[in-house]
Amino acid sequence: MLPTRTVSTRSLSGNPTTLSYDVNQGTWVELLRTMGYADRMLLEVPAPGSIQNPQLKDAVDQLRQAHQHLLEGRWRDAVGSCRDVVEALGRGIGDGDEVDRVQVPAPLFENTRQMDKAGRLRVLRRALKVLTHPARHRDEVAVNIEWTPSDARAVVSMMAALLSQFDGA
């Protein structure tokens, strides 16, 4: 059975539109090339529904919300929902935000050669929390940050990829 590829776009009226059809990956890549996406890198990130770890359910739900905001063109809300993903992921993996001087040295990039992969992924989670933090606040710094479509796509993609790394861990 061929995987289903889903295309989400906006109609001329501005309403979200979704197209779904079965196509193999080679045909999909060729279709994107003919539509002018040859100058982009196509990476497939697991969809939230494919994540099986029950401890990550809240994070998966938040990622779905972030993706919905992205489809609706609500960039700040998409990034803000990713902040919620970061927090839910931390709860799901038992990783608080206090600095663990064994796994995450303070300053952050000192003695990193001793870190295992899990420790490095936790550093990445915490860095994404720092990145997404302003989208959930309105202080004098946060109000001056404008979230663009590119920002929202990047953050949602990073969160989906990071979340999939903890699936089954």
Secondary structure as UniProt FT lines:
FT   STRAND          4..10
FT   TURN            12..13
FT   STRAND          16..22
FT   HELIX           25..32
FT   HELIX           33..37
FT   TURN            38..39
FT   HELIX           48..50
FT   HELIX           54..56
FT   HELIX           57..71
FT   TURN            72..73
FT   HELIX           75..93
FT   TURN            101..103
FT   TURN            108..109
FT   HELIX           112..114
FT   HELIX           117..132
FT   HELIX           133..136
FT   TURN            140..141
FT   HELIX           142..144
FT   HELIX           149..166
FT   TURN            167..168
//
